[in-house]
Amino acid sequence: LGPDRPSREASSPEAILLSALESEHAGRYQEAERLYLRAEEAARDLAPDDPRRAQVLALRGHLCSRQARWSEAERLLVAALAIYEEALGPESLDVASVLRFLGGHYKRQARYREAAEALERSLEIVQDARGPDHVAVTQTLDELGDVARPVFAVRAFLVQVPDQIQVLDQLLQEGPDRRLRGPHPVALDHLG
């Protein structure tokens, strides 16, 4: 057929996806996007609940999320999740994979509760299917830790807020002359 005429196999969604993934991993994001769109177009000929269609949507959605194209990414990832759940069942590893993508998508937007929910569901599926020692379990646990850290930091800060407000109230009640006489004893407690 020659280099100018791709074979039918090279124009299948799977073959196009492989090229898109190579481009994405090489940092050629515009080329990857173009190839993902081409794969999505090729997948339109498939049945609406064909898992290959979901794979195209999930990978393109993941790229969009990494590029901060939030609404487009979420639409694609949610559509992929629905297809996988319908075609393969809610406990399939492909569902777990899209849930991990969604968890990362929500984390990048600081939507930590949604991220944790998606990652926890993904973790349950992978643990049930592969066991607790599988590498995907470890990866998902790491991602859950990444989601939990900012939440714990905010909670730790909020626990201290009432004490800080009380100190500021006391300083304001004593007036500006207090600053001339030295630091407030309650304020000293909170400096260390």
BELPEWO-V375830 format. One record per backbone hydrogen bond with DSSP energy under -0.5 kcal/mol. NH is the residue of the N-H (numbers start at 1). CO is the residue of the C=O. If there is no record, write none. Layout:
nh	co
NH	CO
NH	CO
//
This chain:
nh	co
5	2
6	4
11	7
11	8
12	9
16	12
17	13
18	14
19	15
20	16
21	17
22	18
23	19
24	20
25	21
26	22
27	24
28	23
29	27
32	28
33	29
34	30
35	31
36	32
37	33
38	34
39	35
40	36
41	37
42	38
43	39
44	40
44	41
45	42
46	43
50	47
53	50
54	50
55	51
56	52
57	53
58	54
59	55
60	56
61	57
62	58
63	59
64	60
65	61
66	62
67	63
68	65
69	64
70	68
73	69
74	70
75	71
76	72
77	73
78	74
79	75
80	76
81	77
82	78
83	79
84	80
85	81
86	82
87	83
88	84
89	84
89	85
92	89
96	92
97	93
98	94
99	95
100	96
101	97
102	98
103	99
104	100
105	101
106	102
107	103
108	104
109	105
109	106
110	107
111	106
112	110
115	111
116	112
117	113
118	114
119	115
120	116
121	117
122	118
123	119
124	120
125	121
126	122
127	123
128	124
129	125
130	126
131	126
131	127
134	131
137	134
138	134
139	135
140	136
141	137
142	138
143	139
144	140
145	141
146	142
147	143
148	144
149	145
150	146
151	147
152	148
153	149
154	150
155	151
156	152
157	153
158	154
159	155
160	156
160	157
161	157
162	158
164	160
165	161
166	162
167	163
168	164
169	165
170	166
171	167
172	168
173	169
174	170
175	171
178	175
179	176
180	177
181	177
181	178
182	179
188	184
189	185
190	186
190	187
191	188
192	188
//
